[in-house]
Amino acid sequence: MDLRDNRRDYVQARLTRDSLLADPMAQFKDWFAAVLEHGGLPDPTAFTLATVDQHHRPHQRIVLLKEMTDSGFIFYTNHASAKGQDIAANPHVAMNFAWLEMERQVRIEGTATKLNAEQAESYFRSRPIGSQLGALASAQSQPIASRTELEAKYLELEQKYQTEPVPKPEHWGGYLITPSRFEFWQGGRYRLHDRFEFKQDANNEWQITRLQP
């Protein structure tokens, strides 16, 4: 399999310094709105979350963005999962949104902190009942002998909670990622991509720098 000629040129748009908003969260929301308006993009809220464990080994996986606030980005998971254990050891994380159909990417670096129990409970109650049961059935990231065992646990819980609320698992909750760096990437012809970095200075003000592709 020869992959050397598997490529395409990027010609949809340009990104200029004058077109950028001064606030990177506002810029992100502007691009995210364009993603939703574009239509047809699968899983527009999906992003790669990168963490580093206590032995300095990096890990990454796809998770779903569930909320944006003025403070940052919120996602939910099991705190006892591999990603939760990594964050407990090292709260510095990185995010990557890849909207390649629009020839755009956004990289974000920041710090993850747990949401309070009330926020986690409120979101858990908003989930479909199947997702609630799935969270309760799975000890995320732990070994299991077979899928049959997992499905049997799910069916057992489904029978048990037919007439009463599904309890939120003790270790299930959310994280707020507070960003300290953004990079907006717009694919360019001849691989001359447009890249702009937003980085906070000593006064927590955002400084914008064009980066070479």
N, C-alpha and C positions, 0 to 999 in steps of 0.2 A: 504494500500500500504506500503510494508516494503522495505525500501531503504538501510538497513544496509549491505546487501551483494552485493549491486550494485557497483562493483569496478573492476579494472584491475591493473595488475602490469606494471611498465614501464621498458622496457628492450632494447630499441632501441640504446641508446648511453650513453656515459659518457662525462662530461665536466670537464676538468682539468685546473689548473692554467696555466700550460705551453702552453695549446692550445689557451688561450685567447690573443687577440690583445691588445696592450696598450691603444688604443683609443677606447672608447665605441661606438662612432658613426661608426667607421670602423667595429667593431665587430657586431653591429646591421646590417649594410649593408651586411656583410658576411652571417649572418643568413637569412636575407630577400632574398638574392639571392638564397639561398638553398630552401626557401619556394617556390619561383617562379619556380625553376628547378624541384621541387618535382612533380608539376602538380596535378591537381585534388582537391587542397585545395580550398574550396569556400571562396570567398571574402578575399584574402590574405592581402589586405590593410586595412581591418576593425580592429578598435581598440576601446576599452572602454575608454571613456573620463570621468574622474571624476572631478567635480567642487564643490565648497562650496559657498553657498549664504551668504547674509549679516547677516543672523540669525544663521550662522554656521551649517546649515543643508546640508549634502552631497547629490549630485545628480550624476547619471551616465547614459550614453547612448552610443550607438555604432555610430561612425562616420568613415569616410574614409580618409586615408592618401593620400594626393595628390602630395606631393613633399618632398624630403629630401635635405637639404643643409648642408654645414659645420656648420651652426649655429643651426640647429634643424629641426623640423618637421612642415609641413604646412597642414592645413585643412581649409575648407570654410564652412560658415554658415550665417545665418541671425544674425546680431549683436543685434537685438532686441529680439531674442529668449531667452528661459530660460537660455541656456548655456551662451549666450552673456551677459545677465544681471548678471549672477554669476561671469563671468570673470571681468566685469566692477567693481564689488564690491570686488573681491578677485582674483588677476591674477595667484595665485598658483594653478596648476592643476596636475593631474596624468593621465598616460596612461597605458593601458595594452593590449599587443598583445598576444593572446592565440592561438598558432598553435598546438592544442592538438593532431592532427594526427601525428605530429612529436615529440610529448611529450616535447614541448618547450613553454616557456612563457618569455616575456620581460616586466618588469615593469619600467616605466620612470616617474620621477617627475621633474617639471620645472615651468617656468613662461611663460604665454601667452601674446603676444602683437599683436595688430592689424597690418596687412599689409597695405601698402599705397594704395591709390585709384587706381593708375595705375596698380599695380599688380592684384588687385581684378578685375578690368575691363578686363584685358588681359585674366585671367582665365575664367571669365564669358563668354567672346566671344568664347572660345574654347569648351564650353559645347554644347551638342545637343540642338536643338531648343526647344524640349519638356521640357528639364530640365530648360532652361531659363524661359519658360512660367510658369512652376511650381513654380519657385522661386518668380515670380512676382505675381502669383495668391494667394500664401499662406502667411498670416501674422503668421509666425511660432510661435507655442506655445500658440496662442490666441484661445479662445473658438469659436466654429462655430456650427450652429444649426444642420447641416446635411452634408453628403457627397455630396448630390445633389447640395447644395449651392456652395460647393467648385468646383465641376465639371462644374457648370454653369459659374462660374467666369473664369475658365480655357478656356472654349469654347469661351467666349466673347473675351478674350485676343487673342486667336488663330485667330479669325476673324479680329480683329483690326490690328494685326501685320503680316498680310500675305505678305505685300510688303515693310515693313520697319523693321529695326533692333529692337529687343526687348530691352527696356531700362533696365539696371541693377537697381534693387531696391536700394533705397537710403541707406538702412541699411544692405545690403548684402555685405559680404566681407570675408576676410581670417584672420587667426591667425598663427603666428609663435610661436611654443613652444620651448623655449630655455632650454635644459635639465641641471639639476644640479645633478641628481642621476639616475643610471641605476641598474637594477638587472636582470641578466640572469639566467634562471631556466631550468634545464634539468631533466626530470623525471628519478627517479632511482628505482631499485628493492628494495623491502621491505620498500618503502617510504623513502629511504635514498637518497633523491634528491640532485643534485648538484646545489648550489646557489652561485653566485658571485656578489658582490656589487661593483659598480664603484661610487665613491663619490669624489667631488672636495674638496681640502683642502684650507687653507687660501691663498695659492698662485695660486689658480685655476688649480692646477694640479690634475690629476685623481689618486686616490688611490684605490687599488683593495683588497677586503677582502672576504674570503670564509665565508659563513654563514651556520649555522646548519639548517638542513631541518625542 
